[in-house]
Amino acid sequence: MRADGRKNDELRKINFIKNYTKNAPGSVLAEFGDTKVIVCANFEDAIPKWMDKDSASGWLTAEYSLLPSSTATRCQRERTKVSGRTQEIQRLIGRSLRACLDLTKIKGKTFIIDADVIQADGGTRTASICAGFVALKIMIDKLMKEKIIPQNPIIEPIGAISAGIVNNEVMVDLCYSEDSSAQVDSNIILTQSGKIIDFQTTAEGAPFEKEQMDKIYMLAKNSIDKIIKMY
């Protein structure tokens, strides 16, 4: 039994409050236990300067931030320089969401996902990815209804969850106290059909067995199936 009473394969209470903000075409407040993230989806009728102006593809990019009082000790706003951690998470969110899109169906457009963590208790990057997909789908539905894009570019839904080995036990959806003491730390992003987008698994100390990695995948897959049904 875990500190909060959950079983090893049990998710925290998850909630998606859609259309949470007024101005963004797609928005959601995602709650994974005490982790709370606001994600907004916007678009521009332009592609990045580094892309060929005649490209048949559009693009999706992401930004991520921890708000100052989201953590137990106030963190600084990243006004002029983005930390390595933030860069890594932004890239993870961006490439995860690009993996679920046919970018040729948004030719000439850039989708922008903004994830702002208002309260952090572990799993902020995976919560941001799940919320990012929800906000993205809300925006795409509106763009199709308004005939701004002709076709649905979503190939299939994606989901993400944290997992790891804590006290020699494999468990999913780690809160901060579990994550900070984990022997193995994982972030898993999968498509609805079970294809792997990203499988970040790191031993924080002693190496771990392949059988444990297989169990991490299976618990994550079962959890992501449940999360996608909540969308």
N, C-alpha and C positions, 0 to 999 in steps of 0.2 A: 504494500500500500504506500502510495506517495504522500508527500507532505500535505497536499490539498485533498487527499482522500480518493484520488482517481486511480483507476487500474492502469497498468503499463500501456495498454492499447487505447486508452480513453482520451478523447480530445477535451480541451477546456470548452466552456460554453462559448459558442460562436454566434455572432449576429452581424448581418449586413443591413445597414440602414441606407436605402438607396435614395438618390436625388437629395443628398444631404445639404448641398449648397445651392444657391440660387443661380449663379452666373455660368458655371461650367456646364457644357453640354452633357457630361457624364460625371457623376460624383457618388461617393459612398463613404460612410463611416463604418469601418470594419472593427469588430471587437473579438479578440481571441483572449478570453479571460480578462486580465487586467491590461493587456496590450491593446491600445486603441490607435488606429491610423485613419486619417482622412486622405482619400485619394480622389483627385480630379483628373478628368480626361478632356483635353482640348485639341484643336487641330488648326493648322495653317495651310493656306493655299500656296505652298512653296515647299521645296525640298532643300536639304542642306547644301551649302556652297560646294562641299567636296564631292557631291554627286554630279554625274554628267547631266547637264540641263535637258538632254534628250532621253534621259533614262525612262524605261518603261515601268519603273518601280517607284513606289512611295517609300516612306520611312516612318519609324516609330522610335522615339527617344524617351528617356525617363530621368526625373530628378527626385532625390530623396533627401529628407532632412529630419534630424531629431530636434524638436523644439526645446528651448532651454530648460523648462521645468518638466520635461517628459521623463527624466531620470531622477533617482534619489538624490544625487548631487547635481546641482545645476550645470548643464553643459553650455559651452560658448556657441553663439551663432557663428556659422561659417560664412562670414561676410565677404572676405577677400580671397580666401584660400580654402579649397575643399580638401578634407582629409583623405588619406588613402582608403580608409574604411568606407567613407561615403562614396568615393569613386567606384569602388568594387561593387557596392550594393546597387548603385545606379545602373552600372553595366549589366549586372545580373537581372534586374527588373526589366531593362530594355530588351536584352536578348531573349529572355523568357517569353515576353509578350510578342516579340517579332516572330517567334517560332510558331505561334498559333494563327498567324495571318498569312494570306496570300497578298504580298505587298504590291503585286501588279494590279490589284483591284482598287488600290488607292493612289494610282499614278498622279504625280504632281502635288501630293499632299504629305504633310508630316503630322503624325499623331503625337501628342505630348502628354505624358503621364506624370503627374506631380503627387508624390507620396510624402505626407507630413505626419510624423509620429508625435501624437500629443501625450501619450503615456506608454512607457516601455516596460514590459515585464517578460522579455524573451520572445524570440520569433518575429521580430519586427520586419525582417526582409521577406519572410515567407507570407506574413499577413499582407504586406504591401503588394506582393505578386497576386495573391488571390483577389484582393480589393481592386488591384489594377485591372484584372480581367473583367470584373463586374462593372467598373466605371467605363471601361472601353466598350463593352457590349451595349451599355445604356446609350453611349454617344453614337455608336454605329447604327443602332436602331433608329435614332433620331435623324441621322444623316441620310439613311435610306428612305425614311418617310418623307423627308424634305427634298428627295431626289438630288442630293448633293453628291452622293456616290451611287452608282447604278446597281452594284451587287454587294452581297455580304462577303467581306474578306476573311471572316473567321473560318478557319479550317476545322478546328475542334476546340472545346474548352480546355484550359489547363488549370492545375492547382499546385499548391506548394505547402510543405509542412516541415517543421524541424523535427529532429529525432536524435537519438544518441544512446550511449551506454552510461548509466549512472548507478553506482554501487553494484556493478556487474550485472545490471538488468537493462535489457533493451526497452526503450520507451519512446513514445512520440509526443510532440507538442510540448516541448520543454519550457517551463517558466524560468525566470532568471536564476533562481536559486539552484535549479537543476542544471541549467546550461553552464553556470559558472563553476560547477564542480564535476562536470561530465568527464569521463575517461575517454569517450569518443563523441565527437560533435558532428552532426550531419544536417544538411539542408537539401531537400529533395524536391525537384520540380518535374512533374509528369503531365503528359497529355491525358485526356479522358480515357483513351484506349490503352494507356499504360506505357507509352513510349517515353524514354528518358530525355528530358531537356537538360537537366543538370543534376548531378549527384555528388555533392561536396561532402566528403567524409574524411575526418582527420582524427588520428589518435593524438590525444593531448599528453599521453605518457607512453605506456607500454603498447606494443602492436596488438591488433585484435584479429580474430579468426574470420575467414570467409563466411562461415556459417552465420556469424553474427551480422555481417554485412547483408547477407541474404535476408535475414530476419528484419533488419532495419528497412530494407526495400519493401517487404511484404506488409509490415505495419504501416509504412508510409503510403503504400498504394491503397490499402483499405481505408486509411484516413482521408486521402485525397478524393476517393470515390464519394465519401460522405460529404465532404466540403462542396464538391461540384454540384451535388444534389441540392445544396442550400442556395445556389445562385439564383 
